[in-house]
Amino acid sequence: MTHAAHSLANEALWEKDRAHAVHPWTNFGPFERQGSLIVTKGEGCYLWDADGRRYFDAVGGMWCTNIGLGRREMADAIAEQAMRLGYSNYFVDIGNDAAALLAARLAELAPGDLNRVHFTTGGSTAVDTAVRMVSYYHHVRGNPDKTHIVSRDASYHGSTYLTISVGKRAGDRIEEFRYKEEGIHHLSSPNLYRRPEGMSEDAFCDALVAEFEDLIARVGAERIGGFIAEPIQASGGIVIPPKGYLKRMWEVCQRHDILFIADEVVTAFGRIGHWFASQDEFGIVPDMITCAKGLTSGYVPLGALIFSDRIWDTMAEGGHRWFSTGFTYSGHPVACRAALKNIEIIEREGLLAQAARVGGYFEAQLATLADLPLVGNVRGRKLMACVESVANRETKEPLPDEVGESKRISNACEAMGLMVRPMGHLNVMSPPLVITEGQADFVVQTLRKAIVDVTDQLVREGIRIA
């Protein structure tokens, strides 16, 4: 949206934001010229800007507005909790009722013996804590050098100094910042679309597992403490791993005494139709699960690290150690109450089943976009999906970055009342679980028109689409 498109009513808000706010991942030039789209209202799957224009939010906020916006019972629960106990110290030996109830509920929902919960402020801080816990756990067991972490290319695990270093997504590493390098290793992304030409899915999976084994042999199992993986890589491009990949990587971890961290900040709480994807979708019980986003459906910031009784028992053995990490807002009673109400709504309204049903329909409809010349790949699982643009469908060659076709597509969608998220050469979607089949049709039809229009623009500009 450009400055010229603003009404007088929106002008003051727009200018205040442009003059003073620093947004995550700010692109300075475009921001200074164009500012931001100022959103003032949300209801269900829809957002309204300061000029009253309505948009269907197919991005789901930031992968998080699972139950939809504008829920009166959520607002009432948050308000009631804020009046009764708006904050309480959660350090050492002080708790609160909302946090206690939520910890027990998460233990019920999590797979296996993941019965221990450490509350954080969001996904980044949950992953940060998980990575630090790896070192703590192995140190207690007499392995102080077992601190190295293995991650993957195209992964995103947060934006703290530690978690941005553990992740490795194109565009996140910039020369102006420094990153932790020592003790962090990255394997290939399990991206089937970008696997070597002519390689089968099974052979690709074999190669990925062998790469992990080779890394362990090179670095030493006595030094590698943890492996972290998003069950489906989200911001890295909706990467669905090869069949059996996660189970086999988990088995490698088991053989070498490496803790398996499932980063379910995106996939948990219904995104692909389950409370947690690790066991229900991929058949593994990790040692730790990190979650946030759908935990409160974005109404209030909250994250959690859920980990096994075995890890707790090891760390607590002897009763003399301190687990010296946490945050002022850990176990925040208002955030925990919001999460409890959110879980109640998901369960009462059958939103996991709805996400699976409508998500399957959404997958099928999105697949019809594969006939468009600009579309190289359509992929996803239930309510997380993306469309990847290419210059050549045969070679999978991308367009030059300066073309910016995904941003052009998202701009065209926005002009028609639809929000999708441009990332590199992708347009990404993660709509609320309350999306209907009719709304899914609107998303796909609007996206099709936007892609066709942008393709026509590119051709007129002399850009070849093969």
N, C-alpha and C positions, 0 to 999 in steps of 0.2 A: 504494500500500500504506500502511495506517495503522499507527500505533504499536501499537495494540491487537492487531494481527495477528502480532506478533513473539513467538517463543518465548523462554524464558529464555536459551537458548544464543545467540540472536541479539541479545539486549538490549544486551549490553556493546558489541558491534561497532557496532550502530546508534547508540548514544549517543555513542561516541567520534567517529564520523563526523559526527553532528549538531552536536556541541560544538566541533569543530575544523576540519573540512574546508570549503573554499570551492570548490564545483564550478563548471565552466564554465556560464554562463547561469543562475546561481542565481536562483530566485524566492524572495525572502527569507521572505515570510509562509508559504507552503506548506511550504518546507523546514524552518523552525523548528518548525512544527506536526507534520509528518509524517516528516521526515528522508528517507532514501534507501532504496531496495531494495539490500541488500548481496549482491552476487554473489560466490560463492566457488569455482565450478568451471565449466569449459566443455569440451564435447566435440562435435566435428562442428558441427552447427547448433544445439546445445542449450546452455543455461545452467542452473545450479542456484543458488538463493539460500542464505543461511546457515541456513535452516530445512529445506533439502533438497528444496524444491519445484522442479520442472523446467519450463523454458519453451523453446518453439521461438523462436529469435531471428531473426525475419523482417527485422530491421533490419541484421543483419550487423555488430553492434558499432556502428560509426559509418561505415557504407558500406565496411567494410575487411576483415572476416574471410573473405576470398575462398576460401581452401583449407580453412576450418573450423578449429575449435580442437582442442587436445589432440593434435597431431601429434608423435609420438615422434621422428621423424627431424628435425623442426625443432628440438625441444628439444636433441637430441644435437648438431646442427650448431652451435647457439648456445653450448652448453656447451663443446664442443671448441675453438671459436674463442676463447671467453673465457679458457680455460686457456692456449692457445698465444699469443694476443696480444689481451688484453682492451681495450687502447687504444693509440693511437699518434698523436702530433702529425701533423696533415695540412696544416699551413700551408706556404706558399711552395714549398719544394722537397723535402718529405718526403711519401711516400705509403705505402701498404701493399698487400699482395697482394690482399686481398679487395676493396678499393675499385677497384683496377686492373682486376680481372676483371669486376666488376659494371659499371664504366663501359663497357668494351668490349662487354659483353652488351647493355646498353641501346642502344648505338649500332647494334648489329645489328638490334634489334627496332624501333627508331624509324623513321619514314618518311623518305624523301628523304635529304638530306645533314645530318640532325640527328645529328651524330657527336660532339658535345662535351657533357660532363656536369659539372654543378656540384652537389655533394651538399649537402643541407641537413638540417634536423632534422624537417621535416614539410612539409605543404602550404602553410601560411601563409608560412613562410620561403622556400619555393621561389618563390611568387608575388612576395613582397617583393623577392627578388633579380631576378626577371624584369623587374619594373617599373623597378628601378634600372638594369638593363642597357640598357633602351631609351634612357635619357638618355645613358649612357656611349657607346653605339654611335653615336648621331647626333652627339654632341659630337666624337668622333674624326673624323667625316666632315665637320666644319666647319659643323654645324648645332646650335649650343649651345642655341638656343631651342626645338628640337623635342623638348619634354619632356612634353607633355600626353598623358594617357591617356584613352581612351574605353572605357567599360564599359557595362553594361545595368542597368536596373531588375530587381529580383528576383534579382540575382546574389549569389553568396557566394564570396569569394576568400581568406578567412582572417580572423584576428583580431588581427594586429599593427596598430599605429596606421595604417600605410600601407594594408594590405590590407583592413581593415574600411572604410576610406574609399573604396577602389576598388570594393568591393562595395556593393550597396544592396538589402538584403533587408528586408522588413517585419519589425519587431521588433528588428533589429540596431542601429538608430540610436536612441539614447535621450538625453534632455536632460542627464543627468548627465555624459556624456562629450562631448568635442569631437572633431571630425573634420577631416581635411584636405579643403579644398574647392577651393583654387586649383589649376588644372591638371588637374582630374578632371571628366569629363563622362559623363553617363548617358543612353543611348538607351532606347527602349521595350523591354520584354521581348517576345520572339517567342512569346507565349503564344496559341496558336490558340483555345483555349477562351474566352479573354477578348478576342478581337478584336472590332472594332466590329460591331454587329448588321447582318447582311445582306452583309457583306464576304466575298468568296471567299478561299480560301487564297492564290491567286496574287496577288490584289490586295493582300492583307495583306503578303505578302512584298515586293511593289513599294513599298508605303508605308514599310516598315522600312528598305529600302535607300535610298530617297529621303531619309529622315530622317537617315541617316548622311551622305549627300552634302551635305545642307543644313547639317549641323553643321560639316563640313569647310570649306564655303564661308564660314560665319560666323566660325569661329575661325581658319581659315587652315591649309592643309596644311603650311606652314613651321613650325607650332607643335605639330602633333599627331604624336607619335612612335610610339604603339602603340595597338592595339585588343586587348582581352582578352575571351575568351568561353569559357564552358564549352560543349562541344559539345551537351550536354544539361544545362540548368540543374537542379542537384540539390536543394539545400536551398531554392531558390526555388520549388519546386513541381513537379519532374519535368517541365520544360518542353521538349517536343520541338519544334524549330523547323520552320517551313514548309519544304516541299520546295525545295531549291536555295538556301535562305537563307544558309547558311554559305559556300557556294562564291561567291555573289555578294558577300558582305561581304569575303571574301578578295580578290576581284578589285578591289574599291574600294581596299583597302589597297595592293595592287600598284600601282595607278595613281597613288597619292598618296605612295608611299614611306613607308608606315606598317607597322611590324612587327606581325604577327599572332601573338598569344600564345594558344595553346589550353590552357586550364586543365583538365587531365585527371586532377586529383586523385581524382575519383570514377570517371570512365569508363574509365581505363586498367586493364590487367591483368585483363580478362575480364568486367567488369561487364555489358557488352552483347555479349560474345562475341568480342572482339578484344584484342590486346595494347594497341593504341591505337585510339581511335574516329575520330580526325581524318580519316585517309585511307581506312581500310577501310569506315567507315560513311558518311562525308560527303564524301569525294573531295577533300580539301585536304591540302596539306603546309604546315603553319604554320612560322613562323620559330623558334618556341620551343614547348616542351611542358613544363608543370609536372605533376609526379606525386608521389604519396605513397600513403597508405592501402593499396591492394592490392599495392603494391610489396613489402611484407613480410607482407601479410595481417594486419597489426596486431600481429604478434608482438613487434616492436621498432620504435620510432619511427625513421622515415627518410623523407626527401623528396629530390627531384632536379629540377633544371632541365636539360632537354635542349635544346640549341640548335644552330643551323646552323654549318657550317664557314665560311660567308660572314661571320657575325657574329664568330666567333673571329678570322679572318684580318684583319678590319677593326680589331678591338681590339688585336691583337698587332702590327700593322704598325709597323715601326721598332724594335720590341723594347725600348722604353724606358719603357713605361707599367706601372703597378701596377693590378690589379683588387682594390681594397681592400675586400672584403667576404667574409664567411664566418663560421663558427661553431666553437666549441670541439669540437663533436661532428660536424662535417662529415667525411664519409668514415669514420665510425666502423667499425672492422673487424668488430665483432660484428653491427652492423646490416646491413652490406654482405653478410656471410656469410649472414645470415637471408634477405636478398633473393635471393641466388643460389640458395639451397635452395628458396625459394618459387617462383621461376621454373621451376626444374627440376621441381618437383611439378606445376605447372600444365601444363607441356609433356608430361611423362611420362604423366599421367593423362588427357590430352585434355580438360582442364576448359574450354577455350575453346569447344570443340564442344558440351560438355555444357551450358554456360551458354546457348548459342544454342538448343539443342534444348529443354531444360527451361524456359528463359526464354520461348520461344515458347508453350509449353503454359501457363505461368503467366499470360502476357498474356491468352490466350484464356479461361482460367478466371476471372480477375479481371473480365473484361468482362461476365460474367454478373451481376455486382453492379449493373449499370446499371439494372436493373428496380426497384430499391429507391427509395422516394419521397425519402429523404434524400440520395441519391447524385446529384450533378449531373454528375460527370465521372469516368471511370476512364481513366487514361492511363499510358503508360510505354513502355519499350523493354527487352525481355528481363528482366534481373534488377534493374531499378530502376523502381519503379511507385508510384502513389499513387491514393487515392480522395478526391475533393473533395466535401465536404458542402455543401448549399445549403438555404435555406428554401423556394425556389421554383425548380423545374426549368426553367420557361418563361423567367423573367426572369434566372435565375442569381444571384438575390439571396442573399447569405450570411446565416446566422443572426447575431444580435448576438454580439459577441465574448464577452460575459459568460456566454453559454450554455455555452461550452466543450465543444461536442459531440465534437470530435476527442479530447480528453483523456478524456471519458467512454467513448468507443469503445475507446481504448487500455486504460483500466482494466478494461473488460468483457472484452477479449481476454486481459489479463494474468491475470484470475481463472480463465480457461479454459486457461491454459498457453501463451499466445501473446504475443510482444512485437511491437508495431508502434509507429511513432514518430508522435506527434501534433505537428503544426506548423500553427499557425493553424487553418484549416478543412480541413486535410489529414490523412490518415493515410498515412504513407510506409513503403515496404518496399524493402529491398535485401539479400536473403538471400545466404548464401554460395553460391559456384558449385557446391558439392557437393550442393545441394538436389535431392531426387528428385521425381518427379511425384506420388507419394503424399503427400509432405510439402507440396507445393504445394497439393494438394487440402485438406489440413488447414488451411492458412493461409486459403484462400478460404472454406471452410465455417465456420470459427470467426469470421472477420471478418464474414461474413453474419449469423450469429447475434447478434454484438455490435451491429451496426448496427440490426438489427431491434429488439433489446431497448432500445437507447438511443432509437430513434424512439418506441417505446411510452412510455418515460419522459417524453420531451418533450411528447407529446400529452397525457399525464395532467397535466402541469404547465401546460397551456393554451397551449403554443407551437405555432403553426400551421405545418404542413409541407404545402406545396402540390405 
